[in-house]
């Protein structure tokens, strides 16, 4: 391996660095329990079909996001995201954050690779967020309003590897370590020089 190889550490977010899925928690936080339940009852057939592999994950995620947030002004959405990260900081696994801080201090590059929306993922990392690369879902905004659609593919499975390849096109130039906790992280873990299949504590 070349002496100039860059050390890159790629982290899944939901489940690996957090205790629960943040999309579910964010919807509940913004919309309240009543609207949250109404939404998930509305899409329960698709959610059940997704669980058994008969309906694409990305499609039901987009439908739920559209139902909950289409038409919301971008600044209002971002305010919700900031408050969510601040008030729900206990969702983060402390050992994961400590690992990231140590890696940054050691001069490594840190990448968070997640299907969750960057607007609420980034604030969870506080003062170190500017030193981290985020490969997350980006929301579409027109005239300052969320359309309910996404600008990026669902960052799951092979798409995680595709995003990393776009960011680091010369695979030989990086020494990649990856961390994940679910089926959606398998391809990224296999692509890495070292892969750790476990959540942090």
Secondary structure, 3 states (H helix, E strand, C coil): CCCCCEEEEEECCCCCCECCCHHHHHHHHHHHHHHHHHHHHHCHHHHHHHHCCCCCHHHHHHHHHHHHHCCCEHHHHHHHHHHHHHHCHHHECHHHHHHHHHHHHCCCEEEEEEEEEHHHHHHHHHHHHHHEEEEEECEEEECCEEEEEECCCCCCCHHHHHHHHHHCCCHHHEEEEEEECCHHHHHHHHHCCEEEECCCC
